[in-house]
Amino acid sequence: MTTEPLPLTSRRQFLKTSGKAAAGAALAGAIAARSYADENHTLKLALIGCGGRGTGAAAQALSTRGPTCLWAMADVFPHRLQGSLEQLKQRFPAQVDVPPERQFIGLDAFRKAIDSLDKGGVVMLATPPAFRPIHFEYAVAQGHHAFIEKSFAVDPPGIRRVLKAGEVARQKNLKVATGLMSRHYRPLEEAVRQIHDGLIGEVITAWAYRMHDPVAFHPRKPDESELAHQIANYSCFTWLNGSFLEDWLIHNLDICCWVKDAWPVSVQGMGGRQVRRDADQLFDHYAAEYTFADGTRLFAQGRHMFKCYDFFGDIIHGATGSGILGEGQPKPRLYRTHRQTPENLVWEYKGPPCDAYQNEQDLFFDAIRNDRPYNEVERSAKSCFTAIMGRMACESGAVVTWDEALASNLELAPGLDNLRWDGPAPVMPDGNGAYPIALPGQGVVV
């Protein structure tokens, strides 16, 4: 798809417009009564997306305080649903009640699973990110609380849908948790609090890194359709995962913006496909330079190649010190200088251990049971959007502003709401089996 000049709109205008639309939708849908479930009330769960992360999130939800029941499951792959179901049955035999009639397969399976819940149930969304806006909208429209795993969309129109659905959820008093679990990792929370309190001075620069071995690619199985092949390899196709920059770096981008307590206003960058030979769309390296309104910078670097320098985490430089923290760094440290050596260590976490994945579910379910305000959509969508605009800059070779990107109507998979399992995939290979790849500077963005 060739790019065209994009109309500009301010963040304030966008939020004002989407807020009015969301408020209207909430009123039209008859704002739900008090969403409340006391400590002894069983909360029914519908799991949408039964891969490893979905199974893990369901297990953590079933481990929260108060009675819970896995009630329905949905996926496009029967073997994945059955594998997840067996794992969860073994761990939680008294809490898993998913008979065959509540096991749903197909692209429309999410609707059937959600419809099987009573009002005020909990929907857990863990499919590839491209489908998140569609599934989240439906869960909210049907009056359910939702856990939405990262990432939350793959393009600006998807982000706008998520923001609007998040506002409808707020109007309906529905609780929404998101999969940026590092925000609930207590050692990191304390490190960020120390930075905000001035321990290393004003934040000047931040670096987000994710560098490791290649992302796995699974060859096509016999009789596997093109669409099934791509969904099974969702991390390798941009329309499904939003790129390596989004799918893999989103946590550390989120943490850098959290540390900075701001969102970037523009980004430029580069990326490419230098050594990867698998038949997919994945760049094997990215580098994005974000600028904040005060002129300070955030650098994001992603690479997945063999035999290269690896690092996973965030490096923060303040006016009087520095820090090493973020996903991939379970023991955040702060230093009195920019030389991050033991003699310069000024702070490290001394508290009890924390499982961020469990803690995020504990907080979410506690909010449901005690009817506390809980809606993580706006900040999480903005973190995701930070990654999306980075992809747009790296894949186009252009400087992309926040307002420009937010106004974009460029969709990676137009018509996704009407996708059919027996139809073509949104992206198809050419006669040589090659898929379209972004070409920076050539006016092509996929």
Secondary structure, 3 states (H helix, E strand, C coil): CECCCCCCCCHHHHHHHHHHHHHHHHHHCCCCCCCCCCCCCCEEEEEECCCHHHHHHHHHHHCCCCCEEEEEEEECCHHHHHHHHHHHHHHCCCCECCCHHHEEECCCHHHHHHHCCCCCCEEEECCCHHHHHHHHHHHHHCCCEEEECCCCCCCHHHHHHHHHHHHHHHHCCCCEEECCHHHHCHHHHHHHHHHHCCCCCCEEEEEEEEEECCCCCCCCCCCCCHHHHHHHCHHHCHHHHCCHHHHCCHHHHHHHHHHHCCCCCEEEEEEECCCCCCCCCCCCEEEEEEECCCCCEEEEEEEECCCCCCEEEEEEEECCCEEEECCCCCCCEEECCCCCCHHHEEEECCCCCCCHHHHHHHHHHHHHHCCCCCECHHHHHHHHHHHHHHHHHHHHCCCEEHHHHHHCCCCCCCCHHHCCCCCCCCCCCCCCCCCCCCECCCCECC
